[in-house]
Amino acid sequence: MDPQLKMSGGWTKYALRRAFERDLPASIAWRKDKKGFINPQDDWLKGNLKAVVLELMNRSDAFVYTYGLVDRERYLEKFDLYCSGRGSVWFRDVFAPFSLELWLHAANDIKAQFSKV
């Protein structure tokens, strides 16, 4: 993309702003203040998913541990710090190993189904 379309006259996302200026009020299309949104991962991991994460990741035979991809003690310590709000642990630090474990379970289930054939 032409750099002039990315930023022009001090405006970032210039092409996007131009593309939507007819569909959005100018106060939105051309505002300078950044409006973010809250990601729900913190609420999930510290709330409804906490028990699931602990159940799966407490197991010494979890795939991420048996394959040597994650250190169990360090992960559990990091998850505890994350849930308690102590330290500077980001949600991805605890979510990535958990989601990898879920993926490995799914892959193992598929492998088991194919071995029956």
Secondary structure, 3 states (H helix, E strand, C coil): CCHHHHEECCEECHHHHHHHCCCCCHHHHCCCCCCCCCCCHHHHHHCCCHHHHHHHHCCCCCHHHHCCCCCHHHHHHHHHHHHHCCCCCCHHHHHHHHHHHHHHHHHHHHHHHHHHC
